[in-house]
Amino acid sequence: MRSLYISRVVIRNYRNFKDVDIRLGHKQIIIGENNIGKTNFIRALQLILDPTLSDEDRRLDESDFNNTLANPMENDEEIEISIYISNYRGNVAVLAMLQGATVRDNDMETLKITYRFFPHTDDNGNKEYEYVIFMQDDVTRIFGAAQRKYLNIKVIKALRDVEGEMKNSRLSPVKKMLDEYAIDKAELERIAEEYRKSGEQILNIDEIEDLTQNINKRFNAILGNGEHNVSLQAMEVDPTKVLSSLKLLMENRNAADVSLGWNNILYISMILQTLQDKTVPTFMRREKYEELMTRPDSDILSAVYTETANGNFFLDEKITEQQKEDIYAFMNLNAPTYKGTTILVIEEPEAHLHPVNQRLVFRDVIQKSNNSVLLTTHSTHITAISPINSIVHLHSSKDGGTLVHATASMPMDEGEFLDVERYLDVKRGEIYLAKAVILVEGIAEEYLVPRFAELLGKSLDEKGIIICNINCTNFKPYVKLLRCLDVPYAVITDGDFYHIPSGQDEREYHVMYDDVSDDEECGYLGLEIIKRMVTELEINGATPIPDSVAEEDELYNSYGIFLGNYTFEVDMMEHCHGKKKATDIIVGLFNELTTGKEAQKANFKREIEEEKYWKCLKKIESNGIGKGRFAQKLASRCCKEHIPGYIKSAIEYIYEKVDK
């Protein structure tokens, strides 16, 4: 059952964030460059939900105000952070404890909790700042420690001391999981006594076995195999300290003696296990089992639980989906847990992990876990496989603050972003980490546009601008995504000029404009495709699309969309006409790469001089060359004279966007 989650965050005047209002989903990947505010965004949530913060930790000072505010405390400025919680109705405990937090948001019922840091003047006229955390919009409905037991947040920090927390009896996830079993004290005394006698680990109670199995299942599920063995060893003979002294072993070695990466995976897997929905327990003592067998529809118990040698019961590993639904419904009715929900935050899960393991951890945390998760990352290996609707993008505003955009509320048609997700997976998610993106439709542009930018003195790498070759003309989902995340972009695409010869119905491509008679119908396929995208995405707003081709092209340029006349290669050859150096480079490269004889080389030179560019392109596409190979080679020897005007305009446009 999917858990509740933070569906909206509103932040005003806190640190990087002047005025942020963002909608979120159940699983979110928070990305952005260093020092942009990812940690501050998480900290804003912690001020409300983190049970480990003290009252003093929640009390802010002047340095916590947004830096655009001058003398904020003297001017009585306030900091306000509100969160909205959705999908909470399945949690009985949260419903009971937070019933006073209900509000309507976006036509849906949610819980609203607000942190407010504000000036207060006492009866003697003394002003002092204080904070209050309240529910709904009523400052008298306090959200405090009692409520935080049922709705809270757990942050696994980027600079985490995994080994230290494993050893700490209070912080250890092993100890927290064991506490949930409420193990009989008599059992602990028996273990301690036998341990004293034999000096060996005698942890043969069912609760320990169930816990060990659960840790192993989760750990090996992340890694996608069952080859690793995690076990527990007792280090204390005092029955009151046996549980807190349990030591983790991995392959019969101390966990501290294995790699930092393995320890991180083990730690995250145990945290996930502690947050699992416990409505259906994997272990049940005999007394509880027998009591539940007296309830209606209890046949499901014997169908999914197996008795242990000690007379207790383990949940079977392999049960059907229908049995899962039936046992969940039965337990939810007859033995509800009344436990709260913890929202998990993992800062930079890639720390100390090999790229393959980064992806494995991510797939388990995001794709398999039922927990609500917020995850911050710099890893392209993680962003590459992140669902499109899970991205939260932080970037700088013009005043030096931080803007936040998310895809959770972006409308998506079924299958619309399949190509984008495949591109991101192959390119390792570069598009999310770019300062700006140039979208191109082919491999030739991918090779040559960065080189053209260098020739113009505008290196793309220096500005963090990436080229995204989508290998088609379906720019719409890419533009839609970039607009949603407020990432500057430019589109470079072919004009694909065509005409319809007199007396025919079919379009004919691969002709030059000057070769078409005045009475023939003609047009640009590229313009038609772009017009459709612009209108469907409402990029033009209330501005009508002009009838004039020149005016239409000019309008699209203002939106960052730049079209050639024909295809990229033909436009480049046409631009070189009359420029001997540039033309000679193309001819020389063709002669170097072609498998044809001298006659073909002479024909190519003659045709490019006679402006028969389509014939030249056809020769490049054949004769063992190909457009991609030709462009790759040309990138190392091209000159400014090769740069078509619309490509130059696109580079200048995106450079100006980034500079601003």
URBELJO-V156810 format. One record per backbone hydrogen bond with DSSP energy under -1.0 kcal/mol. NH is the residue of the N-H (numbers start at 1). CO is the residue of the C=O. E is the energy in kcal/mol with one decimal. If there is no record, write none. Layout:
<<NH & CO & E> <NH & CO & E>>
This chain:
<<3 & 370 & -1.9> <5 & 86 & -1.9> <7 & 84 & -2.5> <8 & 84 & -1.1> <9 & 22 & -2.7> <10 & 82 & -2.7> <11 & 20 & -2.4> <12 & 80 & -2.5> <13 & 18 & -1.6> <14 & 17 & -1.2> <15 & 64 & -3.1> <17 & 14 & -2.6> <20 & 11 & -3.0> <22 & 9 & -2.8> <24 & 7 & -2.0> <28 & 373 & -2.4> <29 & 390 & -3.7> <30 & 375 & -3.5> <31 & 392 & -2.9> <36 & 33 & -1.2> <41 & 37 & -2.3> <42 & 38 & -1.9> <43 & 39 & -2.6> <44 & 40 & -2.0> <45 & 41 & -1.2> <46 & 42 & -2.1> <47 & 43 & -2.0> <49 & 45 & -2.6> <50 & 46 & -1.9> <53 & 50 & -1.1> <58 & 54 & -1.5> <64 & 61 & -1.9> <65 & 62 & -1.5> <66 & 13 & -1.6> <69 & 66 & -2.0> <75 & 71 & -1.8> <76 & 73 & -1.1> <77 & 72 & -3.0> <79 & 117 & -2.1> <80 & 12 & -1.9> <81 & 115 & -2.7> <82 & 10 & -2.9> <83 & 113 & -2.7> <84 & 8 & -2.3> <85 & 111 & -2.8> <86 & 5 & -2.6> <91 & 88 & -2.0> <95 & 91 & -2.3> <96 & 92 & -2.2> <97 & 93 & -2.4> <98 & 94 & -2.5> <101 & 98 & -2.1> <103 & 110 & -2.9> <105 & 108 & -3.5> <108 & 105 & -1.4> <110 & 103 & -3.0> <111 & 85 & -2.1> <112 & 101 & -2.7> <113 & 83 & -2.4> <114 & 134 & -2.9> <115 & 81 & -3.4> <116 & 132 & -2.5> <117 & 79 & -2.8> <118 & 130 & -2.5> <120 & 128 & -2.4> <122 & 126 & -2.5> <125 & 122 & -1.9> <128 & 120 & -2.8> <130 & 118 & -2.5> <132 & 116 & -2.0> <134 & 114 & -2.3> <135 & 141 & -3.0> <136 & 112 & -2.6> <138 & 135 & -2.0> <141 & 138 & -2.0> <142 & 140 & -1.3> <143 & 133 & -2.8> <148 & 144 & -2.3> <150 & 147 & -1.6> <151 & 147 & -1.2> <152 & 341 & -2.2> <153 & 49 & -1.0> <154 & 343 & -2.6> <156 & 345 & -3.4> <160 & 158 & -1.4> <162 & 160 & -1.1> <165 & 161 & -2.3> <166 & 162 & -2.3> <167 & 163 & -1.8> <168 & 164 & -1.7> <172 & 168 & -2.6> <176 & 172 & -1.9> <177 & 173 & -2.1> <178 & 174 & -2.4> <179 & 175 & -2.2> <181 & 178 & -1.7> <188 & 184 & -1.4> <189 & 185 & -2.3> <190 & 186 & -2.1> <191 & 187 & -2.3> <192 & 188 & -2.6> <193 & 189 & -2.5> <194 & 190 & -2.3> <195 & 191 & -2.5> <196 & 192 & -2.0> <197 & 193 & -1.7> <198 & 194 & -2.7> <199 & 195 & -2.5> <209 & 205 & -1.8> <210 & 206 & -2.8> <211 & 207 & -2.4> <212 & 208 & -2.6> <213 & 209 & -2.3> <214 & 210 & -2.4> <215 & 211 & -2.5> <216 & 212 & -2.4> <217 & 213 & -2.6> <218 & 214 & -2.3> <219 & 215 & -2.6> <220 & 216 & -2.7> <221 & 217 & -1.9> <222 & 218 & -1.7> <223 & 219 & -1.4> <225 & 220 & -1.8> <231 & 249 & -2.8> <233 & 247 & -1.9> <241 & 238 & -2.2> <245 & 241 & -1.2> <246 & 243 & -1.2> <247 & 233 & -3.4> <249 & 231 & -3.1> <250 & 253 & -3.5> <251 & 229 & -3.1> <253 & 250 & -1.3> <255 & 248 & -1.7> <257 & 254 & -2.1> <258 & 255 & -1.3> <263 & 259 & -2.2> <264 & 260 & -2.0> <265 & 261 & -2.1> <266 & 262 & -2.7> <267 & 263 & -2.6> <268 & 264 & -2.7> <269 & 265 & -2.5> <270 & 266 & -1.9> <271 & 267 & -2.3> <272 & 268 & -2.5> <273 & 269 & -1.7> <274 & 270 & -2.2> <275 & 271 & -1.3> <284 & 313 & -2.5> <289 & 285 & -2.3> <290 & 286 & -2.9> <291 & 287 & -1.9> <292 & 288 & -2.4> <293 & 289 & -1.7> <294 & 291 & -1.2> <295 & 292 & -1.8> <298 & 295 & -1.1> <300 & 297 & -1.0> <301 & 298 & -1.8> <303 & 299 & -1.2> <304 & 300 & -1.2> <305 & 301 & -2.1> <306 & 314 & -2.8> <308 & 312 & -3.0> <311 & 308 & -1.7> <313 & 284 & -2.3> <314 & 306 & -2.6> <315 & 282 & -2.6> <316 & 304 & -3.4> <324 & 320 & -2.2> <325 & 321 & -2.1> <326 & 322 & -2.5> <327 & 323 & -2.9> <328 & 324 & -2.0> <329 & 325 & -2.4> <330 & 326 & -2.3> <331 & 327 & -2.7> <332 & 328 & -2.6> <333 & 329 & -1.4> <334 & 330 & -2.6> <335 & 331 & -2.9> <341 & 150 & -2.7> <343 & 152 & -2.7> <344 & 372 & -2.2> <345 & 154 & -3.1> <346 & 374 & -2.3> <347 & 156 & -3.0> <348 & 376 & -1.9> <351 & 348 & -1.9> <353 & 350 & -2.4> <358 & 354 & -2.3> <359 & 355 & -1.8> <360 & 356 & -1.8> <361 & 357 & -2.8> <362 & 358 & -2.3> <363 & 359 & -2.5> <364 & 360 & -1.8> <365 & 361 & -2.8> <366 & 362 & -3.3> <367 & 363 & -1.2> <368 & 363 & -1.0> <369 & 364 & -1.4> <373 & 26 & -1.3> <374 & 344 & -2.6> <375 & 28 & -2.5> <376 & 346 & -2.1> <377 & 30 & -1.9> <383 & 379 & -2.3> <384 & 380 & -1.8> <385 & 382 & -1.2> <390 & 387 & -2.0> <392 & 29 & -2.9> <393 & 405 & -3.6> <394 & 31 & -2.4> <395 & 403 & -2.0> <397 & 401 & -1.9> <400 & 397 & -1.7> <402 & 16 & -2.0> <403 & 395 & -3.3> <405 & 393 & -2.2> <407 & 391 & -2.2> <410 & 407 & -1.7> <416 & 413 & -2.2> <418 & 415 & -1.1> <421 & 417 & -2.6> <422 & 418 & -2.1> <423 & 419 & -2.4> <424 & 420 & -2.7> <425 & 421 & -2.1> <426 & 422 & -2.2> <427 & 423 & -3.0> <429 & 424 & -2.6> <432 & 429 & -1.3> <433 & 430 & -1.1> <435 & 464 & -2.7> <436 & 464 & -1.2> <437 & 488 & -2.1> <438 & 466 & -2.8> <439 & 490 & -3.2> <440 & 468 & -2.5> <446 & 442 & -1.5> <447 & 443 & -1.9> <448 & 444 & -2.5> <449 & 445 & -2.5> <452 & 448 & -3.0> <453 & 449 & -2.4> <454 & 450 & -1.7> <455 & 451 & -2.2> <456 & 452 & -1.5> <457 & 454 & -1.7> <458 & 453 & -3.2> <464 & 461 & -1.2> <465 & 460 & -2.7> <466 & 436 & -2.1> <468 & 438 & -3.1> <470 & 440 & -2.5> <475 & 473 & -1.9> <479 & 475 & -2.7> <480 & 476 & -2.8> <481 & 477 & -2.2> <482 & 478 & -2.6> <483 & 479 & -2.7> <484 & 480 & -2.0> <485 & 481 & -2.0> <487 & 482 & -2.6> <490 & 437 & -1.9> <491 & 560 & -3.0> <492 & 439 & -2.9> <493 & 562 & -2.2> <496 & 566 & -2.5> <497 & 565 & -1.2> <498 & 523 & -2.6> <499 & 508 & -2.0> <500 & 521 & -3.0> <504 & 501 & -2.1> <508 & 499 & -2.8> <515 & 512 & -1.4> <516 & 513 & -1.6> <520 & 517 & -1.6> <523 & 498 & -2.1> <525 & 496 & -2.1> <526 & 495 & -2.5> <528 & 524 & -1.6> <529 & 525 & -2.4> <530 & 526 & -2.4> <531 & 527 & -2.7> <532 & 528 & -1.9> <533 & 529 & -1.9> <534 & 530 & -3.0> <535 & 531 & -2.3> <536 & 532 & -2.3> <537 & 533 & -2.4> <539 & 534 & -2.1> <543 & 540 & -2.6> <552 & 548 & -2.6> <553 & 549 & -2.6> <554 & 550 & -2.0> <555 & 551 & -2.2> <556 & 552 & -2.2> <557 & 553 & -2.1> <558 & 554 & -1.5> <560 & 557 & -1.7> <561 & 556 & -2.6> <562 & 491 & -3.3> <564 & 493 & -1.9> <571 & 567 & -2.9> <572 & 568 & -2.1> <573 & 569 & -2.4> <574 & 570 & -2.7> <575 & 571 & -2.1> <576 & 572 & -1.3> <577 & 574 & -1.2> <579 & 576 & -3.0> <583 & 579 & -2.4> <584 & 580 & -2.9> <585 & 581 & -1.7> <586 & 582 & -1.6> <587 & 583 & -2.6> <588 & 584 & -2.9> <589 & 585 & -2.3> <590 & 586 & -2.3> <591 & 587 & -2.5> <592 & 588 & -1.7> <593 & 589 & -1.9> <594 & 590 & -2.7> <601 & 597 & -1.7> <602 & 598 & -2.3> <603 & 599 & -2.3> <604 & 600 & -2.5> <605 & 601 & -1.9> <606 & 602 & -2.4> <607 & 603 & -2.9> <608 & 604 & -2.2> <609 & 605 & -1.6> <610 & 606 & -1.8> <612 & 607 & -3.1> <613 & 611 & -1.2> <616 & 612 & -1.5> <617 & 613 & -2.7> <618 & 614 & -2.1> <619 & 615 & -1.7> <620 & 616 & -1.9> <621 & 617 & -2.4> <622 & 618 & -1.1> <625 & 622 & -1.6> <626 & 620 & -2.9> <630 & 626 & -2.2> <631 & 627 & -2.5> <632 & 628 & -2.3> <633 & 629 & -2.2> <634 & 630 & -2.5> <635 & 631 & -1.9> <636 & 633 & -1.1> <637 & 634 & -1.7> <638 & 634 & -1.7> <642 & 639 & -2.1> <643 & 640 & -2.0> <648 & 644 & -2.1> <649 & 645 & -2.3> <650 & 646 & -1.8> <651 & 647 & -2.3> <652 & 648 & -2.3> <653 & 649 & -2.4> <654 & 650 & -2.4> <655 & 651 & -2.1> <656 & 652 & -2.1> <657 & 653 & -1.9> <658 & 654 & -2.1> <659 & 655 & -2.4> <660 & 656 & -1.9>>
